[in-house]
Each structure stands twice: as structure tokens, then as C-alpha cells.
Amino acid sequence: MSLVHDTSRCFAEAIGTDGLDHIAFERVLQQTAPSIDKLAAIHEKAALPLLELPTARDDLIQPAAVAERLRSSDQVLLLGTGDSSLGGQTLAALAESPFGLRPGRPKLHFLDNIDPLTFEALLRTLDLSRTGFLVVSKSGGTAETLMQFLTVLPEVERAIGRERAAERFAVITEPHSNPLRRAAEKRGIEILDHDAGIGGRYSALSLVGLLPAMIAGLDPIPIRQGAAEVLDQALQSSPRDCPPAFGAALNVALLWQKRIGTCVLMPYVDALASFGLWFRQLWAESLGKNGTGTTPIRAMGTVDQHSQLQLYLAGPGDKFYTLILMPRAGTGGRVAPESAADEAIAYLVQRSMGDLLDAEQRATLETLAANGRPVRAITIPQLDEHTIGALMMHFMLETIIAADLLGVNPFDQPAVEEGKRLARDYLAQMASGE
Amino acid sequence: MSLVHDTSRCFAEAIGTDGLDHIAFERVLQQTAPSIDKLAAIHEKAALPLLELPTARDDLIQPAAVAERLRSSDQVLLLGTGDSSLGGQTLAALAESPFGLRPGRPKLHFLDNIDPLTFEALLRTLDLSRTGFLVVSKSGGTAETLMQFLTVLPEVERAIGRERAAERFAVITEPHSNPLRRAAEKRGIEILDHDAGIGGRYSALSLVGLLPAMIAGLDPIPIRQGAAEVLDQALQSSPRDCPPAFGAALNVALLWQKRIGTCVLMPYVDALASFGLWFRQLWAESLGKNGTGTTPIRAMGTVDQHSQLQLYLAGPGDKFYTLILMPRAGTGGRVAPESAADEAIAYLVQRSMGDLLDAEQRATLETLAANGRPVRAITIPQLDEHTIGALMMHFMLETIIAADLLGVNPFDQPAVEEGKRLARDYLAQMASGE
């Protein structure tokens, strides 16, 4: 299995009275059985497109061609916000080092915001004739994405002409007629259809996440295989042997029985920084409704030990911690005896950077537990396509099952419409000079 | 004044019963008066070095020379973690666009973690002969920073020879003898002394934050002047006219009277992303002790409207929001009539990216308030050295005064020592093969 779950430090016998009581937890865990059965039945009927993605292959043909076309650029800008960007960011992070390009692959920039200063700096710096653009809005009506697209496109047209500009773009949107689709059609820009049955924050395994991954040079098949492995095991299991159900029950039991309303996801892997933000949206937007839900926080090991650990250990006991760990011993640079000829740091001699990272992650796990903080560890064998697919499917299922326990719909986000309407009103008022 | 505070939407008369009652709030606010008096007295006696930084100038002479020396590099790597890095990150973000260098200035990379994959990618990519290094550890004993330094230094020595390597480095540490200082002395690496009276998370206005800022091309004087403006106003005021005291009282009154234990800092300015992380450490590590404190979260506008706003509006009412806003109307690219000839997006025609950003930030402010969520707005006129200095001093004072209200010491972090000791033990066990 790709993911190894250690949940022992969530229980009273390991961490004292702040941990869960096994019998009370069991009652919550058993409430997940109907969710597993329901998901299995839906999967059997192929009624939820998300669950069919792990074995889909035909939908990758057009993205492969588009990825090939855009890869001729020096850099590719992804225009899109929220879940139109985070899945791709998470996957592309596996292929991109923070300090340069993978040889022969364009550098991906994910523009998920509308700060004019960022955009001005961008347009000043890039050679637009050697830049590709992927524009993603599932509804096709996202104001920020349309603003990005409609201000950048004329610049590219001015730089290289209208026809060549169209060849530098691709658009992902739903099949229904919408502003982004109509604008793309008018200009002859290639459109990739996104299945409207796959909600935004569950779209990372669709072409929304996989096309950026393919541009970055990843293979989409093992990503989906990793997801399939988790899905298959989850839907054939009792709650106790179904890691997503067990995880959902932990979160909800801690909320109900211990008033723990914050969940901290803390990977000890730099390349999972975006994964943490992807999870943060998935969890917040799926569960935060009807006055319930818990608040997700993305922390990073080891750096946030020097920022947040004081609060985590000695502040209010209102958090549940999930550490994502990866064995590192022996990897990275090693401290030579002569370079640390100082008794005070003898403990570092002959140790590698990976040794220290291993020691730190183990120490944080044990210290949280010793301070009565419920903490689980999910250990991955290595970071590759298969593992990230498995992680994504795990957390999508955990989120859906947690929503069932909390009695909320994991697939809607009704509260954000009001703000969108207000923003349009304010924009209209500027228009009329009010 | 650089900062304009609007706290009206924290009170019941604006947002309903979830807001604060004015009379009850007043009792908390008046409790801040002794804190202001105490800080004024300390400042009068020059007894807290942090408060003397805004008017200090002599301590900038050596950093100016070191910045000049390191600026001859193509890139400068800052090795250091937590507060040894976040202040510099926050300031350098003003000078660096995310897409390239300011002409004639080296690119700064802040390496605040010890992931071997990140380091391997780095060493593979960079020309070490054209790279400068700034190593920061105030105690001089931070395991992660020593590991970074002791594994990178031999690589540089191998690439360009021992003597030239030393010229590429500079070290910031406290004056007492410590492992980092001894290692630097042995190799003839220049050392800059950090005042041991200035705690790590309060060090952004010292050379720990200002040297990276100077390398990036910023002027340190207006940063300190912005801080001085806030400090002077704060210490001469009654609590009602002292924005840091008012802000501290808001946080604590919401915790005590409304059980609001999470504070969300949400800038609508990309370049303040690191500022949000700097604040997050300042607040968490200063207040999170004795079972109290509130949990800081960094969100970003507008992108997190598409990620976290559903939770913020419709999840549990356990959060206090601080939006940092900046007027943007009329800035950035503008949507031409012909590029949006579609009735469905007529609201975007002739609007600029900055117009949309203004409308969005106003809409989020009003929507949070309309949903009974306490929210304040801090508006900055523009983002420059003066403003960032003002913001930093504001939040340092707000944190110190909040600590007084909560009865905790804002300057210590006793809980994290246990984890550090454990990590060393585990490393030692690896050494002996256990």
C-alpha cells in the first residue's frame, strides 16, 4: 500500500484524557458504514463521475495533445483561481524544483489571484511570444479568471498577432455555453470540456489537474492508479479497515467528544506544500456549512516547528494533527567530521540532512502525543505520481464521509454566492460613477 | 498616518448579536492602559531594545557593507528557519516580483527548511561561484541551520576554493560564543552581531530582517521611520486612540466574551503573503502558552474567497477577521469593450483588474459583516518601505499588549525545547545504530 496510517496517538490510552475513548469512538466509526456502502453502490452504478476517474483513460487523449502543443513554450501560465488552480499546483510541484526547470519542460506559473502589481511585473518580464496560457474556469463565469484572460489576451495578440496568439492558448470549461467558452470559440482557441458532474474541489484527477501535470512532464496514468488503489480498498472494507472512514470518524469524534474544531495538516515534504492548500480548500468548502465543519490549517515541517509548535503544544487543546511523513534517513548532504569539529554539535557529525529530518518528524510526533495532543501519522514510501494520486483520493473520500457524519452536502458551496453578487454590484456602481 | 483602522464591524450594532457589546468591550480596552504606560516607561528608559530600533542608525553601517558585497552575486541564499527567515522574506517581497529580478539585484532564495530534495535540486541548478550566502541563527545552535550551513559550505569550497568561499558568506548570530560563530570564525567568514535583547520573532526591524531587505534593494531608513510613526502614536495615546491596544482588546474581548479562538489575517495584496506568515509566528509563539492564546491563520484575498470563504461565512462562528486592504481602482489591465462583447460579462467592460480587486475586497468585508462575523479592515495607502515598517510595529505592539491581557509572557517559547531535545536524542540513537 502507498499510504501507512498510524492513528494510535489519537486515543486516551496513548495520550491521556485528551485522547478519544475507544468505545465512544467506535460508535462514530460504525456510523460511517452506510457512507461506505452508499459510495460502493454509486461506484457500482458509475453514478458519481469522480469515482470513475481513476480508471478512465479516453479523456486523456486531447489533454496529451494540448500538453504537447503548450510544451513548446518557455513557460506556461495557468489562469484560474481556487480549485481551478490548486490541483494542478499540487501535481506540478512533483515535477518542478523550486529553483529551475526540469530540462525540456516549460516552467509553470499558477496565477490564481488578481493583484495588478503581480500582473504588471509578469507582463514586463515574460517574452509573450514564448509563453503558453491555460485558462481554467469550470463555470466559465469566474470574474477573476475572465479578468485575467481578457486583459492578458490583447497583450499577447499585440505581441504576436491574433492568429498566433490563439495557438498559444487552451481553455478548460464545462460544455454548456458560458462567457469563457464563447470568448474562446470566437477566437478559435482550443477548448477542453470539463465534466460538469465533477465539482471543482474534486477535480484534481480530471483534466483540470492532470493537464497542468502533463505539461510539467508527469505521467497521468500512475496518478490515477494510485487513486484507484485507495478507492478499491476503501469501498471493499469495513469502517475499521477503511482508512478514509477511520480518518473521517477521528475528525468528527474529536469534534463531538473533545470540541476539537481545528485540523492541522503538516507534511514534512516541501513538494507537498501545495497539497496542503489543496486539502485546505477541499475540507473547508465541503464541510463548512450549517454552522458546523472544522477549520483546516496547512503547516509545514520542520519550518513551522519554529513558528507554530509553541501554540500547538501549550496553547488551547483544540486541534487534531495529521503529519505526512516520508523516510529520509541517509539522503541529502552529510556533515563531515572536520566541518563540525565542535563538541557542541557532535550530534550532527556524520548525519545527513535526511537523518535530521527523520529525527525531527519523529520528535514532533512524540512531543505532540506527550503533550496530550491527538496526532496521526500518514507515511508515504516516496513522492511520485502513484503516491500523490493515493493521497488525493484518500482525502477526498475522508472528506465525503466526514460530510455524511456531519449531515452536510460535501459537493455544494451555497454561502459564497452572496459575496460574488455584491462584488458585481460594486463594480457596476463604479461604472455609473456612484 | 500610514494605516487606517476600521473596527466598526466588530460590534453588535453593526453585525448583530455575534458582535461585541460596547460596554463590555470598554472594560477590556481599559485594561490595556497599564500596558501602554509600561511600554512608554520602558521606552523612556531605553530598556527594551526592540523599541529603540526605529530610531537606531549606527547598526546599519556594517549591514550596508555586507549587502554591497553580497549584491555582486547572481543570487543570495538565506539559510535560516522560522523568525531568522520570515522577517527578511516579508521585506524582500516588496522588492522582488515573483517573476524575475529587480535589475542589478541578486535573486533572494529563503531556504527555511531541510528537505533534501529541495537542497539537491538547488545544488544541481545554481552556479555556486556566483552565489552568496547569508546564514542566520541567533542562538547559533539551531540544528536545521547548522545542517544547512555545514552541508552547503563544503560544496562551495569544493567549487571555488576555501578562501573565495568565505568571501561569499556572511553570518548573523548573537555575540556569545556558539557553534555557528565558532565555525564562521575558524573559516574567516564575516559575522554580524545580533543584539541578544531582541527576541527572534521581534527581530524583523533589526539586521536580521533589514540585511536581506538591503540586499534586495530596499532602503532600511523608511522601514524604521514607518515603525517609529506607529510607536510614537501608540505610546502617547489613551487605549481608545492607540490602534495596537484597540486591536489587542478586540482579539481578547472576542475570545473571552464570544469564545472566538481563531484570528484570520487576510491581505488583499500578493506582496503581503509572507507578512501573513510572519504575523502568524509572532502571534502564535507569543500568546500560545498556559492553555490560552488564539490560533492565527493566514488567508489571501481574493484567491481564498474561492477556498475558505464558504467556511468563514457558514461554518462555526469562531473566527475574527482582519482584512488588509489597499485602494487599487484604475490600476492594472483594463477590459476593452470589444474583448468582452458578451452581455453576460458586460459588468467587466472598461473595468480594470484593480477595479475588480477593490470590488471584491469591499464585498468580502460587507458579506462577512452581513453574516455576523466580526471583521476589521486595515487600509494601507500603498505598499512601500514606510508602510511595511508601520504594519510590523503595529502587530508587534498589538501582540505584546494582547499577551499582557492574557497574562502570558510575549517573549518566551518554553514548550518547544522538549521537541528539540528529543530530535537530538533520536539523531544520537541513529549514530549508535539503535
Interface residues (C-beta under 8 A of the other chain):
Chain A: T81 G82 D83 S85 L86 S97 P98 F99 G100 H109 D112 N113 I114 D115 P116 L117 T118 F119 E120 A121 L122 L123 R124 T125 L126 G141 T142 A143 E144 L146 M147 Q148 L150 T151 V152 L153 P154 E155 N178 P179 R182 A183 G261 T262 Y268 V269 D270 A271 L277 R280 Q281 A284 E285 L287 G288 K289 N290 G291 T292 G293 T295 I297 M300 T302 V303 Q305 H306 S307 Q308 L309 Q310 L311 Y312 L313 A314 G315 P316 G317 D318 K319 R328 A329 T331 G332 G333 R334 V335 A336 S339 A340 D342 A344 I345 Y347 L348 Q350 R351 S352 M353 G354 D355 L356 L357 D358 A359 E360 R362 A363 T364 E366 T367 A370 N371 L383 Q413 P414 A415 V416 E418 G419 K420 L422 A423 R424 D425 Y426 L427 A428 M430 A431
Chain B: T81 G82 D83 L86 S97 P98 F99 G100 H109 D112 N113 I114 D115 P116 L117 T118 F119 E120 A121 L122 L123 R124 T125 L126 G141 T142 A143 E144 L146 M147 Q148 L150 T151 V152 L153 P154 E155 N178 P179 R182 A183 G261 T262 Y268 V269 D270 A271 L277 R280 Q281 A284 E285 L287 G288 K289 N290 G291 T292 G293 T295 I297 M300 T302 V303 Q305 H306 S307 Q308 L309 Q310 L311 Y312 L313 A314 G315 P316 G317 D318 K319 R328 A329 T331 G332 G333 R334 V335 A336 S339 A340 D342 A344 I345 Y347 L348 Q350 R351 S352 M353 G354 D355 L356 L357 D358 A359 E360 R362 A363 T364 E366 T367 A370 N371 L383 Q413 P414 A415 V416 E418 G419 K420 L422 A423 R424 D425 Y426 L427 A428 M430 A431
